[in-house]
Amino acid sequence: LARVAEGLGWRAWCLDVREVSGKGDLEKYLQRERVDGVLGVHAHRAGRLLVGSPVPYCILLGGTDANVFVYDTRKRAVMSDAVKGSRTLISFGGGMLSRMQRHLDYAGPAVLMPQSVAPPSTAAPGGAWAGGVPPGAAVFVLPCGLRDVKDPSYLVDAFRAWHAEDARVWLLVIGPILDNDCASRLFSAIGGGGGGGGGRAR
């Protein structure tokens, strides 16, 4: 997102909400950098820091917002306050958008932005990060932070069976470990230690 913004001639910063101690800390950062607008990724994670922000902001909904946090009364209240204070609500899916509008009692501006990615050819799997995937493989890439709501362990048996029939088929999971128990289940299911090429299933 920052690269797109910079390509349009804007200055852009990426700030991890895990590195922000609270709303006051964020406001100081926004003032120091003279930020004109904020795109908050996730209605709860970013939204809790943006409620009442003096800087205009938009909220990009995340799957965890719609599938987990919305069922927690306290988190739902925070998300509702966050989206009602935003300039617009952005969602990658129509179903998610309508569900969140209903749950959060939000009738303000909303943008539906279907997800699509056209990676450059240099982004094709290769090198050490591909975990020894051979050239010519049919690679299914699942980018996700390992946690219960994005637990890819249910795919392991299906891909193992498919790989046994056609050795070109691989599943490549790329992302940080956000929940150690979830990661342990995945690594146990594939019989590897995780990290780099350590967790391949055949």
C-alpha positions as MATLAB code, in Angstrom:
seq = 'LARVAEGLGWRAWCLDVREVSGKGDLEKYLQRERVDGVLGVHAHRAGRLLVGSPVPYCILLGGTDANVFVYDTRKRAVMSDAVKGSRTLISFGGGMLSRMQRHLDYAGPAVLMPQSVAPPSTAAPGGAWAGGVPPGAAVFVLPCGLRDVKDPSYLVDAFRAWHAEDARVWLLVIGPILDNDCASRLFSAIGGGGGGGGGRAR';
ca = [
       0.000    0.000    0.000;
       2.818    2.365    0.857;
       4.482    1.709   -2.520;
       1.215    2.458   -4.338;
       0.781    5.704   -2.392;
       4.379    6.729   -3.054;
       3.898    5.926   -6.745;
       1.047    8.451   -6.752;
       3.362   11.103   -5.349;
       2.332   10.895   -1.689;
       4.540   10.348    1.324;
       3.577    7.148    3.114;
       4.544    5.383    6.335;
       3.711    1.894    7.551;
       3.189    1.644   11.292;
       2.644   -1.671   13.083;
      -0.066   -1.201   15.727;
       1.815   -3.672   17.944;
       4.538   -1.033   18.251;
       2.115    1.664   19.435;
       1.547    1.863   23.190;
      -1.776    3.704   22.960;
      -3.829    6.456   21.353;
      -1.623    9.209   22.785;
       1.470    7.562   21.326;
      -0.211    7.360   17.906;
      -1.358   10.990   18.015;
       2.186   12.159   18.804;
       3.499   10.126   15.872;
       0.871   11.567   13.493;
       1.647   15.128   14.612;
       5.414   14.637   14.413;
       5.232   13.227   10.866;
       2.507   15.732    9.856;
       0.222   12.970    8.581;
      -2.858   14.109    6.636;
      -4.754   10.818    6.576;
      -4.618    7.272    7.933;
      -5.647    3.914    6.487;
      -6.308    1.675    9.483;
      -5.993   -2.016    8.636;
      -8.490   -3.954   10.789;
     -11.446   -2.318   12.517;
     -10.353   -3.543   15.934;
      -6.557   -3.660   15.875;
      -6.117   -0.243   14.247;
      -9.582    1.118   15.002;
      -9.094    1.047   18.780;
      -6.243    3.529   18.332;
      -8.072    5.718   15.815;
     -11.339    6.395   17.685;
     -11.484   10.154   18.220;
      -8.393   10.771   16.077;
      -7.889   14.395   15.012;
      -6.528   13.060   11.695;
      -9.100   11.760    9.155;
      -8.973    7.999    8.698;
     -10.473    5.129    6.720;
     -10.877    1.579    8.005;
     -10.000   -1.516    5.966;
     -11.919   -4.504    7.335;
     -10.047   -7.708    8.074;
     -11.271  -11.285    8.187;
     -10.567  -11.458   11.913;
     -12.855   -8.459   12.423;
     -15.735  -10.165   10.617;
     -15.192  -13.745   11.755;
     -13.901  -13.423   15.322;
     -13.943   -9.953   16.904;
     -17.520   -9.114   15.880;
     -18.768  -11.846   18.256;
     -16.950  -10.317   21.239;
     -19.238   -7.653   22.765;
     -16.400   -5.397   23.925;
     -14.452   -5.604   20.663;
     -17.611   -5.120   18.605;
     -18.329   -1.873   20.506;
     -14.795   -0.613   19.794;
     -15.112   -1.513   16.105;
     -18.497    0.205   15.898;
     -17.040    3.425   17.333;
     -14.050    3.168   14.988;
     -16.033    2.707   11.776;
     -18.553    5.403   12.693;
     -15.675    7.869   13.087;
     -14.053    6.878    9.793;
     -14.384    8.718    6.484;
     -15.178    5.437    4.745;
     -15.207    1.695    5.351;
     -13.307   -0.540    2.904;
     -13.891   -4.260    2.399;
     -12.477   -6.908    0.066;
     -15.760   -8.851   -0.043;
     -19.424   -7.933   -0.359;
     -20.578  -10.537    2.158;
     -18.109   -9.308    4.750;
     -19.086   -5.697    4.126;
     -22.842   -6.237    4.489;
     -22.378   -8.412    7.589;
     -20.168   -5.838    9.284;
     -22.489   -2.968    8.340;
     -25.307   -4.869   10.018;
     -23.381   -5.945   13.136;
     -21.788   -2.528   13.643;
     -24.925   -0.553   12.773;
     -22.941    1.357   10.158;
     -24.705    3.233    7.349;
     -21.865    5.540    6.285;
     -19.774    5.534    3.109;
     -18.341    2.158    2.089;
     -16.105    0.925   -0.720;
     -15.985   -2.640   -2.030;
     -12.509   -3.418   -3.346;
     -12.226   -6.990   -4.705;
      -8.858   -8.529   -3.841;
      -6.534   -9.315   -6.688;
      -2.793   -9.521   -7.039;
      -0.618   -9.495  -10.146;
       2.873  -10.268   -8.815;
       5.880   -9.519  -11.010;
       7.642  -12.537  -12.469;
      10.533  -11.944  -10.053;
       8.118  -12.822   -7.216;
       7.765  -16.421   -8.477;
       8.735  -19.058   -5.889;
      12.419  -19.727   -5.966;
      15.524  -19.668   -3.853;
      15.774  -20.586   -0.188;
      12.415  -19.135    0.847;
      10.573  -21.606   -1.420;
      11.729  -24.470    0.807;
      13.210  -26.606   -1.950;
      10.160  -26.489   -4.228;
      11.401  -27.760   -7.621;
      11.224  -25.681  -10.814;
       8.022  -26.282  -12.784;
       5.994  -27.057   -9.667;
       2.315  -26.112   -9.426;
       2.527  -23.990   -6.281;
      -0.518  -22.839   -4.311;
       0.560  -19.907   -2.148;
      -1.381  -19.180    1.040;
      -0.224  -15.896    2.604;
      -1.489  -15.756    6.175;
      -0.450  -15.126    9.726;
      -0.687  -18.480   11.513;
      -3.604  -18.259   13.961;
      -6.855  -20.125   14.576;
      -8.937  -18.054   12.177;
      -6.403  -18.768    9.393;
      -5.379  -22.295   10.378;
      -4.118  -24.031    7.207;
      -3.613  -27.418    8.915;
      -6.959  -28.635    7.539;
      -5.397  -28.463    4.037;
      -2.460  -30.739    4.832;
      -4.092  -34.140    4.209;
      -5.726  -32.976    0.966;
      -2.468  -31.547   -0.395;
      -0.490  -34.577    0.771;
      -2.877  -36.863   -1.173;
      -2.789  -34.573   -4.207;
       1.029  -34.411   -4.074;
       1.163  -38.229   -3.961;
      -0.807  -38.319   -7.236;
       1.066  -35.440   -8.860;
       4.466  -34.534   -7.400;
       4.296  -31.106   -9.066;
       1.595  -29.956   -6.611;
       2.821  -28.002   -3.574;
       1.242  -25.854   -0.889;
       3.411  -22.967    0.265;
       2.272  -21.173    3.433;
       3.962  -17.809    3.956;
       3.454  -15.606    6.980;
       4.334  -14.878   10.581;
       3.458  -17.072   13.556;
       0.743  -15.177   15.439;
      -0.413  -18.096   17.594;
       2.135  -20.672   18.784;
      -0.483  -23.404   19.359;
      -1.813  -23.023   15.822;
       1.720  -23.125   14.394;
       2.549  -26.236   16.448;
      -0.539  -28.013   15.082;
       0.480  -27.153   11.526;
       4.107  -28.225   11.949;
       2.989  -31.420   13.660;
       0.555  -32.172   10.825;
       3.216  -31.750    8.154;
       5.964  -33.402   10.189;
       8.383  -30.469   10.062;
       9.799  -27.832   12.323;
       8.532  -24.813   10.401;
      10.433  -21.852    9.154;
      12.121  -21.647    5.776;
      11.841  -25.053    4.148;
      11.510  -26.873    7.469;
       7.860  -27.690    7.205;
       7.247  -29.436    3.935;
       4.669  -32.162    3.533;
       4.839  -34.702    0.734;
];
